Amino acid sequence: MKQFIKILRFILRLLKRILIPSTSRFIRLSPNHIGKIRFYDRHFKKFFFVKSRNYIDSVTADQIYTFNDYDINFLLRADEIREKYKLMIRSGLTPLIIDCGANIGLSARYFSDEFPEALVIAIEPDGNNLKAAKDNCKNYSNIEFFKAAIGAESGKVNIDNFDVDPNSYRVTRSDSENALDVLTIDSILNKYVNTQLFITKIDIEGFEDDLFSSNTDWIDDCLLLIIELHDWMMPKTANSNNFLKAISAKKRDFVYKEENIFSIHND
């Protein structure tokens, strides 16, 4: 009975999205949580699928596509952002998108589809997630992957909570030589010459406290910064304090959409 109700709800949502085009760009066609999840993209008029290992991956697929978490069209400045993307290209520069916390690669893939002439750097500390990300993005030549964390300074970290869902892994600084590397935004910018920082997306389960603790001048070069903060899961730590201090000094636009903040550079 429960399975029947789930399928019925899925069919009703599917019909709503088909009959009311304004509700969503992407239509999920598959009710399954494991295996290939199929979508239809109204914008590009094409069918595609992503691979899901479990229920959590399925939720991630809905976040990226069904609910279109990283769509910029709701912003009044969306046309301006797209024009600046084109201006970078006309200027001979490659727009650079840094995906911090790439998980199974769907956000990197989404950005690659939206901005096909950009270079997408996908950073993910967990090996199994990274393997799934590479599989989901195997046909995308403009995405490069790094098994690492992102922080204010280089160093090492360990994942310290493997007992949670694979989209909730947290890292902490470590002195172990066998631990994961920590990349910095500056190290990425220095590595990829002839690029211009376009979008930085950050969903790193609380390690934003470290990322924004120092060396934040790169924010001035970032046209669009998208971040999910995690005070809700780390009470009484003021985890977002470093981010708020860094951003408040920059006089950037600050726009909420669901659980993400869209911070836009002002010329």
C-alpha positions in Angstrom: 0.0 0.0 0.0 2.8 2.4 0.9 4.6 1.7 -2.4 1.3 2.3 -4.3 0.9 5.7 -2.5 4.5 6.7 -3.4 4.0 5.8 -7.0 0.7 7.7 -7.1 2.2 10.8 -5.6 5.1 10.6 -8.1 2.6 10.3 -11.0 0.6 13.3 -9.7 3.8 15.4 -9.4 4.9 14.3 -12.9 1.5 15.3 -14.4 1.7 18.7 -12.6 5.1 19.4 -14.1 4.0 18.3 -17.6 0.7 20.2 -17.6 2.0 23.4 -15.9 5.3 24.2 -17.7 6.1 27.1 -15.4 6.6 24.8 -12.4 10.0 23.4 -13.5 12.5 23.2 -16.2 13.4 19.6 -15.4 10.9 16.8 -15.2 11.9 13.7 -13.3 10.6 10.6 -15.1 11.8 7.9 -12.8 10.4 7.1 -9.4 13.3 4.7 -8.4 16.0 5.8 -6.0 18.7 3.4 -7.1 20.1 3.1 -10.6 19.5 5.4 -13.5 17.2 8.3 -12.8 15.8 9.8 -15.9 14.9 13.5 -16.5 13.6 15.6 -19.3 15.1 19.1 -19.8 12.6 21.5 -21.2 15.2 24.1 -22.0 17.4 22.0 -24.1 14.6 19.6 -25.1 16.5 16.5 -24.3 16.3 13.4 -22.1 19.1 12.4 -19.8 19.8 10.3 -16.8 22.0 10.4 -13.7 23.2 7.5 -11.6 22.1 7.1 -8.0 23.5 4.6 -5.5 20.9 5.1 -2.8 18.0 7.3 -1.5 20.4 10.1 -0.6 21.8 10.3 -4.1 18.2 10.4 -5.3 17.5 13.4 -3.0 20.6 15.1 -4.4 19.4 14.6 -7.9 16.1 16.2 -7.0 17.9 19.1 -5.4 20.0 19.8 -8.5 17.3 19.2 -11.1 13.7 18.8 -9.8 14.1 21.8 -7.5 16.9 23.5 -9.6 18.9 24.6 -6.6 21.6 26.4 -8.5 19.4 28.1 -11.2 20.3 31.8 -11.4 17.2 32.9 -13.3 15.4 34.0 -10.2 18.0 36.7 -9.7 17.2 40.1 -11.1 20.8 40.2 -12.2 20.7 36.9 -14.1 21.1 38.5 -17.5 24.0 40.5 -16.3 25.7 37.4 -14.9 25.3 35.6 -18.2 26.6 38.6 -20.1 29.7 38.8 -18.0 30.3 35.1 -18.6 30.2 35.9 -22.3 32.5 38.9 -21.8 35.1 36.7 -20.2 35.1 34.4 -23.2 35.3 37.3 -25.7 38.2 38.6 -23.7 40.1 35.4 -24.2 39.6 34.1 -20.7 38.1 30.8 -19.5 35.4 31.3 -16.9 36.3 29.3 -13.9 33.8 27.5 -11.7 35.0 26.0 -8.4 32.6 23.4 -7.0 33.5 22.9 -3.3 31.8 19.8 -2.0 31.0 18.2 -5.3 29.5 15.0 -3.8 28.3 12.8 -6.7 29.1 15.4 -9.4 25.6 16.6 -10.2 26.2 20.3 -9.4 29.4 20.2 -11.5 27.5 18.6 -14.3 24.7 21.2 -14.0 27.2 24.1 -14.2 28.9 22.5 -17.1 25.6 22.3 -19.0 24.7 25.9 -18.1 28.1 27.3 -18.9 29.7 24.9 -21.4 32.8 27.1 -22.1 33.7 27.3 -18.4 36.2 25.1 -16.7 34.7 23.4 -13.7 36.9 22.3 -10.8 35.1 19.7 -8.6 36.5 19.2 -5.1 35.3 16.2 -3.0 37.0 14.6 -0.1 35.3 11.2 -0.1 36.7 8.6 -2.5 33.4 6.8 -3.1 31.5 10.0 -3.8 34.3 11.1 -6.1 34.1 7.8 -8.0 30.3 8.3 -8.4 30.9 11.9 -9.5 33.4 10.9 -12.2 30.9 8.3 -13.4 28.1 10.9 -13.6 30.4 13.3 -15.5 32.3 10.9 -17.7 31.1 12.6 -20.9 32.1 16.1 -19.7 35.6 17.1 -20.8 35.6 20.5 -19.0 35.3 19.1 -15.5 38.4 18.3 -13.5 38.2 16.4 -10.2 40.3 16.6 -7.0 40.0 14.3 -4.0 40.6 17.0 -1.4 39.1 19.5 1.0 39.0 23.2 0.5 40.2 25.6 3.2 41.9 28.8 4.0 45.4 27.3 4.1 46.9 24.2 2.7 47.4 21.2 5.0 45.7 17.9 5.8 42.3 16.8 7.0 40.4 13.7 7.9 36.8 12.8 7.4 35.6 12.2 10.9 32.0 11.0 10.5 31.7 8.1 8.1 28.6 6.9 10.0 26.4 9.6 8.4 24.8 9.9 4.9 27.4 10.3 2.1 26.2 13.9 1.5 27.0 14.9 5.1 30.7 14.1 5.6 32.6 16.6 7.6 36.4 17.1 7.7 38.7 18.3 10.5 42.3 19.4 10.4 44.9 16.7 10.9 48.6 16.3 11.3 48.7 12.9 9.7 50.8 12.6 6.5 48.3 10.1 5.2 45.3 12.4 5.5 43.6 14.3 2.7 45.1 17.4 1.1 43.5 20.8 1.7 43.4 23.0 -1.4 42.9 26.7 -1.3 41.1 28.9 -3.7 44.3 30.8 -4.3 46.2 27.6 -5.2 43.5 26.8 -7.8 43.6 30.3 -9.3 47.4 30.1 -9.5 47.3 26.6 -11.1 44.8 27.6 -13.8 46.2 30.5 -15.7 44.2 32.4 -18.4 41.0 31.8 -16.3 38.7 34.3 -14.5 36.9 33.3 -11.4 33.2 33.2 -12.3 31.3 31.0 -9.8 32.3 29.5 -6.5 29.8 27.0 -5.1 30.4 26.0 -1.5 28.6 23.2 0.4 31.2 21.7 2.8 29.3 20.7 5.8 30.6 23.3 8.2 34.2 23.6 7.1 33.3 27.1 5.7 34.3 28.2 9.2 37.9 27.3 8.1 37.6 28.4 4.5 36.7 32.0 5.5 39.0 32.3 8.5 41.7 34.0 6.4 43.0 34.5 2.9 39.6 35.7 1.6 40.8 38.3 -1.0 39.7 35.9 -3.7 36.1 36.9 -2.9 36.7 40.2 -4.8 37.5 38.2 -8.0 34.4 36.0 -7.7 31.4 37.2 -9.7 28.9 34.8 -8.0 29.4 32.9 -4.7 26.8 30.3 -3.8 27.0 28.9 -0.3 25.0 26.7 2.1 25.7 27.6 5.7 25.5 25.0 8.5 24.7 26.7 11.8 21.5 24.7 11.9 23.5 21.4 12.5 26.2 22.9 14.7 24.4 24.9 17.4 26.2 27.3 19.6 29.3 27.4 17.4 28.7 30.5 15.3 30.0 28.5 12.4 29.0 31.0 9.8 30.7 33.9 11.7 33.9 33.9 9.5 31.8 33.9 6.3 29.6 36.7 7.5 32.6 38.9 8.5 34.4 38.3 5.2 31.3 39.0 3.1 30.0 42.0 5.0 33.3 43.8 4.3 32.8 43.4 0.6 29.6 45.2 0.0 28.2 42.5 -2.3 24.5 41.7 -3.0 23.2 39.0 -0.6 20.2 37.0 -1.9 18.6 33.9 -0.3 17.1 31.0 -2.2 15.9 28.1 -0.1 19.0 26.9 1.8 21.6 28.8 -0.3 23.0 32.3 -0.3 23.8 33.9 -3.6 26.4 36.6 -3.1 27.0 38.7 -6.2 29.9 41.0 -6.9 29.1 44.7 -7.3 31.4 46.6 -9.7 
